[in-house]
Amino acid sequence: MLDGPIGAVRFLFERAARGLPLAEGQGISTAAVTGVYPVRRGAEVEARFGPDLCVRSTIGVA
């Protein structure tokens, strides 16, 4: 989001108010803090935060 993390959270809340389906344990990444990287639907991505923490995800569409 061009207007930073606050704009990203606002966008998420606006979508949630219109019925964005979220499941318990589902992760949401806005990329507002870590940068934006091009990926395609269905891609599997991995983010590493030091040697002991890794987050893996499959990209979907909300």
C-alpha positions in Angstrom: 0.0 0.0 0.0 1.4 3.4 -1.0 0.1 5.0 2.2 2.0 2.6 4.5 1.0 0.2 7.3 -2.0 2.4 8.4 -3.4 2.4 4.9 -2.9 -1.3 4.6 -4.8 -2.0 7.9 -7.6 0.4 6.8 -7.9 -1.5 3.5 -8.1 -4.8 5.5 -10.8 -3.5 7.8 -12.8 -2.1 4.9 -12.7 -5.5 3.2 -13.7 -7.3 6.4 -16.7 -5.0 6.8 -17.9 -6.1 3.4 -17.7 -9.8 4.3 -14.1 -10.8 3.7 -14.1 -14.4 4.7 -11.4 -15.1 7.3 -10.8 -18.5 9.0 -9.2 -19.0 12.4 -5.5 -19.2 12.1 -5.4 -17.6 8.7 -2.5 -15.3 8.2 -2.7 -11.9 6.4 0.3 -10.1 5.0 0.0 -6.6 3.7 3.7 -6.3 2.8 3.5 -2.7 4.0 6.5 -3.2 6.3 8.6 -5.8 4.6 8.3 -4.5 1.0 6.3 -5.6 -2.0 7.4 -8.6 -4.1 5.6 -9.8 -7.2 4.0 -13.2 -6.8 1.2 -15.1 -8.6 -1.9 -16.8 -7.4 -1.0 -20.3 -6.2 2.7 -19.4 -5.6 4.3 -20.8 -2.5 6.4 -18.2 -0.6 8.7 -18.3 2.4 9.9 -15.5 4.6 12.8 -16.0 7.0 13.3 -13.9 10.1 16.7 -15.0 11.4 17.9 -18.6 11.7 15.0 -19.9 13.8 11.8 -18.3 12.4 10.3 -19.1 9.0 6.8 -18.4 7.7 5.6 -20.3 4.6 2.4 -19.5 2.7 0.5 -20.2 -0.5 -0.8 -17.1 -2.2 -4.6 -16.8 -2.7 -7.1 -14.1 -3.6 -9.4 -12.4 -1.1 
